[in-house]
Every structure is written in structure tokens, then in C-alpha cells.
Amino acid sequence: MTTEEKRKYAREYVKRKRLEQQFYVKIKCQSCGCEFDIKKCNEHRALWKGALCKICSRKKTMDGFFKYIHNLTPEEKSKAGKYARSKVKSENISEGVRKQWKTFRSNIEKYEEVCKARSERMKDVWKNYTEEKRNFIIKSFTNANCCGRSKISEKFKQELIKNNLYDGFVSEEIFHGFIPDEINHKLKIIIEVYGDLYHCNPHKYKNSDVFINAIKRTVGEQWKRDRIRLACFYKHGYTVVVIWESGIYKKLNEQIKKVKDEINKKRSVGTIL
């Protein structure tokens, strides 16, 4: 007999015995009055403690928990949260989640359906967040995934400072769900410093179907993400100056001139107005 057959036999045996009322008896829930099965050996204890069905028992537990939490001070809540998180075995949880997503991915239609439903739910949740909450989440996410400021962005910023072109600019300020490298609200200019690999420089990557392992997506998918990002900036009336990594290393003066010309252009328009 295989393991699966043994399990099936055990389930049928328990079901049969339950029907014969050899192991279980029926008692009434003292809260809602419904009848439910309970093991004979636990009958006396259940009646003594107050017989509750699963739903009422869970409700009572949760009500007691929320009442307990409500009476705690902010410091005590923080300590309780830290203690609870320390008891969670993240390895086991991540393994369970990994297995679940493996199952979804094996069925392409099911996987797409789950992703779409999840996306719609998160859109509704995101709409209800305040601007402050959204900015906090975005900043936390970028810091946690080590996708913050790049070395090349910092290098170009220092070059702008040397050439006295950094007045009015702010680094990595959250702007409508995105974090541009440099932004100047007065002149309405955004400077984006793109890495050749991470943003798939069109001069180096011609085929949009090539998969880039470093970013875990194809060249075409990355270009689409960048277009969405730039479209948001243009929509709010900002001019975007895109500086490529290879341009900084090979033709730095040209990149500086590109930013300088844009700043002068905006200032001259402002003077005329």
C-alpha cells in the first residue's frame, strides 16, 4: 500500500467512525447555539470551560487580543511587535511562499490571473494612502532592496557642483511615485543618470528580446519601464535631461554642456515671461 493510499484509508476510517459516533459526540455552542462535533475525551472539559464552536472560539480570542492591544501604551505596542517578529521563522515562511509561487508559475494562466488580481488589489490600497505614506513606502522599498543612489549618479552630481550648475537641484526627492536622480522645481528640470547595463543603452542593445540577468527582465521591458517613468515627468511639465554612463566616461564635457544649455534655456524663458 502506497503512502497516498494509506492516507486515504485513514481519512475514510475517521469519517466512518465519526458517523458511528464512536469517537465524537455532538454538543451545543453556548454562544451561537449551533451543534458541533467534539471528541468524547474533551467533552467534560469543553462543558466546564464553556463549549464554543470554532467560529465563536476564534472570535472570542481575537476580541480578547484586540482589547489587550488597545490598552497598551505606544512603547508597549512597539515591544510586543518586536517580540512577535523575533518569534517568526522567516526561513519557513519564505519557503512556504516560494512553494506557493512555484505552483502558480507552473500554470501560466493561473499565474497571470493571480498577478492581475494582486495588482488590482494593490492599486486600490495605494489610492487610499496619503502622499506622506506613499513616499515613506517608496523610500523604504528602495533602501531595503539596495537600489538607491548609484556611484555614477554621485560622480555626475559632483561634476555639476564643480561647474556651478547645481543651484536649486535636489537629489533623490520622491516625485509622483518615482525618485529622479536630480530635480529642480524652480526651473522644472530633471536630470536622469542612466547606467548602460541597468537601463539598456540603445547604442549597445539593439534586440529588445534579449534577457538581461542583472535586472531580471528583457531589454524591451526595461525600455517600457523607462518610458512610463519619463512620461510621468513630462506629464507634470518637467524637462528631462538623460545622461548615459558611457557619455560621462567618454564625453563628460558634452554632458555638462547639455545640462548647462537646458538651464540657460529655462532661465531665459523665465526672464522673458
Secondary structure as a PSIPRED ss2 file (coil, helix, strand):
# PSIPRED VFORMAT (PSIPRED V4.0)

   1 M C   1.000  0.000  0.000
   2 T C   1.000  0.000  0.000
   3 T H   0.000  1.000  0.000
   4 E H   0.000  1.000  0.000
   5 E H   0.000  1.000  0.000
   6 K H   0.000  1.000  0.000
   7 R H   0.000  1.000  0.000
   8 K H   0.000  1.000  0.000
   9 Y H   0.000  1.000  0.000
  10 A H   0.000  1.000  0.000
  11 R H   0.000  1.000  0.000
  12 E H   0.000  1.000  0.000
  13 Y H   0.000  1.000  0.000
  14 V H   0.000  1.000  0.000
  15 K H   0.000  1.000  0.000
  16 R H   0.000  1.000  0.000
  17 K H   0.000  1.000  0.000
  18 R H   0.000  1.000  0.000
  19 L H   0.000  1.000  0.000
  20 E C   1.000  0.000  0.000
  21 Q C   1.000  0.000  0.000
  22 Q C   1.000  0.000  0.000
  23 F C   1.000  0.000  0.000
  24 Y E   0.000  0.000  1.000
  25 V E   0.000  0.000  1.000
  26 K E   0.000  0.000  1.000
  27 I E   0.000  0.000  1.000
  28 K E   0.000  0.000  1.000
  29 C C   1.000  0.000  0.000
  30 Q C   1.000  0.000  0.000
  31 S C   1.000  0.000  0.000
  32 C C   1.000  0.000  0.000
  33 G C   1.000  0.000  0.000
  34 C C   1.000  0.000  0.000
  35 E E   0.000  0.000  1.000
  36 F E   0.000  0.000  1.000
  37 D E   0.000  0.000  1.000
  38 I E   0.000  0.000  1.000
  39 K E   0.000  0.000  1.000
  40 K H   0.000  1.000  0.000
  41 C H   0.000  1.000  0.000
  42 N H   0.000  1.000  0.000
  43 E H   0.000  1.000  0.000
  44 H H   0.000  1.000  0.000
  45 R H   0.000  1.000  0.000
  46 A H   0.000  1.000  0.000
  47 L H   0.000  1.000  0.000
  48 W H   0.000  1.000  0.000
  49 K H   0.000  1.000  0.000
  50 G C   1.000  0.000  0.000
  51 A C   1.000  0.000  0.000
  52 L C   1.000  0.000  0.000
  53 C C   1.000  0.000  0.000
  54 K H   0.000  1.000  0.000
  55 I H   0.000  1.000  0.000
  56 C H   0.000  1.000  0.000
  57 S H   0.000  1.000  0.000
  58 R H   0.000  1.000  0.000
  59 K H   0.000  1.000  0.000
  60 K H   0.000  1.000  0.000
  61 T H   0.000  1.000  0.000
  62 M H   0.000  1.000  0.000
  63 D H   0.000  1.000  0.000
  64 G H   0.000  1.000  0.000
  65 F H   0.000  1.000  0.000
  66 F H   0.000  1.000  0.000
  67 K H   0.000  1.000  0.000
  68 Y H   0.000  1.000  0.000
  69 I H   0.000  1.000  0.000
  70 H H   0.000  1.000  0.000
  71 N C   1.000  0.000  0.000
  72 L C   1.000  0.000  0.000
  73 T C   1.000  0.000  0.000
  74 P H   0.000  1.000  0.000
  75 E H   0.000  1.000  0.000
  76 E H   0.000  1.000  0.000
  77 K H   0.000  1.000  0.000
  78 S H   0.000  1.000  0.000
  79 K H   0.000  1.000  0.000
  80 A H   0.000  1.000  0.000
  81 G H   0.000  1.000  0.000
  82 K H   0.000  1.000  0.000
  83 Y H   0.000  1.000  0.000
  84 A H   0.000  1.000  0.000
  85 R H   0.000  1.000  0.000
  86 S H   0.000  1.000  0.000
  87 K H   0.000  1.000  0.000
  88 V C   1.000  0.000  0.000
  89 K C   1.000  0.000  0.000
  90 S H   0.000  1.000  0.000
  91 E H   0.000  1.000  0.000
  92 N H   0.000  1.000  0.000
  93 I H   0.000  1.000  0.000
  94 S H   0.000  1.000  0.000
  95 E H   0.000  1.000  0.000
  96 G H   0.000  1.000  0.000
  97 V H   0.000  1.000  0.000
  98 R H   0.000  1.000  0.000
  99 K H   0.000  1.000  0.000
 100 Q H   0.000  1.000  0.000
 101 W H   0.000  1.000  0.000
 102 K H   0.000  1.000  0.000
 103 T H   0.000  1.000  0.000
 104 F H   0.000  1.000  0.000
 105 R H   0.000  1.000  0.000
 106 S H   0.000  1.000  0.000
 107 N C   1.000  0.000  0.000
 108 I H   0.000  1.000  0.000
 109 E H   0.000  1.000  0.000
 110 K H   0.000  1.000  0.000
 111 Y H   0.000  1.000  0.000
 112 E H   0.000  1.000  0.000
 113 E H   0.000  1.000  0.000
 114 V H   0.000  1.000  0.000
 115 C H   0.000  1.000  0.000
 116 K H   0.000  1.000  0.000
 117 A H   0.000  1.000  0.000
 118 R H   0.000  1.000  0.000
 119 S H   0.000  1.000  0.000
 120 E H   0.000  1.000  0.000
 121 R H   0.000  1.000  0.000
 122 M H   0.000  1.000  0.000
 123 K H   0.000  1.000  0.000
 124 D H   0.000  1.000  0.000
 125 V H   0.000  1.000  0.000
 126 W H   0.000  1.000  0.000
 127 K H   0.000  1.000  0.000
 128 N C   1.000  0.000  0.000
 129 Y C   1.000  0.000  0.000
 130 T C   1.000  0.000  0.000
 131 E H   0.000  1.000  0.000
 132 E H   0.000  1.000  0.000
 133 K H   0.000  1.000  0.000
 134 R H   0.000  1.000  0.000
 135 N H   0.000  1.000  0.000
 136 F H   0.000  1.000  0.000
 137 I H   0.000  1.000  0.000
 138 I H   0.000  1.000  0.000
 139 K H   0.000  1.000  0.000
 140 S H   0.000  1.000  0.000
 141 F H   0.000  1.000  0.000
 142 T H   0.000  1.000  0.000
 143 N H   0.000  1.000  0.000
 144 A H   0.000  1.000  0.000
 145 N C   1.000  0.000  0.000
 146 C C   1.000  0.000  0.000
 147 C C   1.000  0.000  0.000
 148 G C   1.000  0.000  0.000
 149 R C   1.000  0.000  0.000
 150 S C   1.000  0.000  0.000
 151 K H   0.000  1.000  0.000
 152 I H   0.000  1.000  0.000
 153 S H   0.000  1.000  0.000
 154 E H   0.000  1.000  0.000
 155 K H   0.000  1.000  0.000
 156 F H   0.000  1.000  0.000
 157 K H   0.000  1.000  0.000
 158 Q H   0.000  1.000  0.000
 159 E H   0.000  1.000  0.000
 160 L H   0.000  1.000  0.000
 161 I H   0.000  1.000  0.000
 162 K H   0.000  1.000  0.000
 163 N C   1.000  0.000  0.000
 164 N C   1.000  0.000  0.000
 165 L C   1.000  0.000  0.000
 166 Y C   1.000  0.000  0.000
 167 D C   1.000  0.000  0.000
 168 G C   1.000  0.000  0.000
 169 F C   1.000  0.000  0.000
 170 V E   0.000  0.000  1.000
 171 S E   0.000  0.000  1.000
 172 E C   1.000  0.000  0.000
 173 E C   1.000  0.000  0.000
 174 I C   1.000  0.000  0.000
 175 F E   0.000  0.000  1.000
 176 H C   1.000  0.000  0.000
 177 G C   1.000  0.000  0.000
 178 F E   0.000  0.000  1.000
 179 I C   1.000  0.000  0.000
 180 P C   1.000  0.000  0.000
 181 D C   1.000  0.000  0.000
 182 E E   0.000  0.000  1.000
 183 I E   0.000  0.000  1.000
 184 N E   0.000  0.000  1.000
 185 H C   1.000  0.000  0.000
 186 K C   1.000  0.000  0.000
 187 L C   1.000  0.000  0.000
 188 K C   1.000  0.000  0.000
 189 I E   0.000  0.000  1.000
 190 I E   0.000  0.000  1.000
 191 I E   0.000  0.000  1.000
 192 E E   0.000  0.000  1.000
 193 V E   0.000  0.000  1.000
 194 Y E   0.000  0.000  1.000
 195 G C   1.000  0.000  0.000
 196 D C   1.000  0.000  0.000
 197 L C   1.000  0.000  0.000
 198 Y C   1.000  0.000  0.000
 199 H C   1.000  0.000  0.000
 200 C C   1.000  0.000  0.000
 201 N C   1.000  0.000  0.000
 202 P C   1.000  0.000  0.000
 203 H C   1.000  0.000  0.000
 204 K C   1.000  0.000  0.000
 205 Y C   1.000  0.000  0.000
 206 K C   1.000  0.000  0.000
 207 N C   1.000  0.000  0.000
 208 S C   1.000  0.000  0.000
 209 D C   1.000  0.000  0.000
 210 V C   1.000  0.000  0.000
 211 F E   0.000  0.000  1.000
 212 I E   0.000  0.000  1.000
 213 N C   1.000  0.000  0.000
 214 A C   1.000  0.000  0.000
 215 I C   1.000  0.000  0.000
 216 K C   1.000  0.000  0.000
 217 R E   0.000  0.000  1.000
 218 T E   0.000  0.000  1.000
 219 V H   0.000  1.000  0.000
 220 G H   0.000  1.000  0.000
 221 E H   0.000  1.000  0.000
 222 Q H   0.000  1.000  0.000
 223 W H   0.000  1.000  0.000
 224 K H   0.000  1.000  0.000
 225 R H   0.000  1.000  0.000
 226 D H   0.000  1.000  0.000
 227 R H   0.000  1.000  0.000
 228 I H   0.000  1.000  0.000
 229 R H   0.000  1.000  0.000
 230 L H   0.000  1.000  0.000
 231 A H   0.000  1.000  0.000
 232 C H   0.000  1.000  0.000
 233 F H   0.000  1.000  0.000
 234 Y H   0.000  1.000  0.000
 235 K H   0.000  1.000  0.000
 236 H C   1.000  0.000  0.000
 237 G C   1.000  0.000  0.000
 238 Y C   1.000  0.000  0.000
 239 T E   0.000  0.000  1.000
 240 V E   0.000  0.000  1.000
 241 V E   0.000  0.000  1.000
 242 V E   0.000  0.000  1.000
 243 I E   0.000  0.000  1.000
 244 W E   0.000  0.000  1.000
 245 E H   0.000  1.000  0.000
 246 S H   0.000  1.000  0.000
 247 G H   0.000  1.000  0.000
 248 I H   0.000  1.000  0.000
 249 Y H   0.000  1.000  0.000
 250 K H   0.000  1.000  0.000
 251 K C   1.000  0.000  0.000
 252 L H   0.000  1.000  0.000
 253 N H   0.000  1.000  0.000
 254 E H   0.000  1.000  0.000
 255 Q H   0.000  1.000  0.000
 256 I H   0.000  1.000  0.000
 257 K H   0.000  1.000  0.000
 258 K H   0.000  1.000  0.000
 259 V H   0.000  1.000  0.000
 260 K H   0.000  1.000  0.000
 261 D H   0.000  1.000  0.000
 262 E H   0.000  1.000  0.000
 263 I H   0.000  1.000  0.000
 264 N H   0.000  1.000  0.000
 265 K H   0.000  1.000  0.000
 266 K H   0.000  1.000  0.000
 267 R H   0.000  1.000  0.000
 268 S H   0.000  1.000  0.000
 269 V H   0.000  1.000  0.000
 270 G H   0.000  1.000  0.000
 271 T H   0.000  1.000  0.000
 272 I H   0.000  1.000  0.000
 273 L C   1.000  0.000  0.000
